[in-house]
């Protein structure tokens, strides 16, 4: 039977925490701050389908960090290929 080291357990734990954090829902201001864009850009990304919104309660819109990271990553990859 293979032994599992404490470092391997810590690594898995950190990865799981990171996944939970990226699934967290945040508001528009925090979303813009998180990826360094302005609100009109976020609105444009939502309108074009680059970022998915999640409606909670009575029309309160939230965003997942994971979705924002993916959209931002795609943006910066395109910028690098243009340079």
Secondary structure, 3 states (H helix, E strand, C coil): CCCCCHHHHHHHHHHHHHHHHHCCEECHHHHHHHHCCCHHHHHHHHHCCCCCCEEECCCEEEEEHHHHHHHHHHHHHHHHHHC
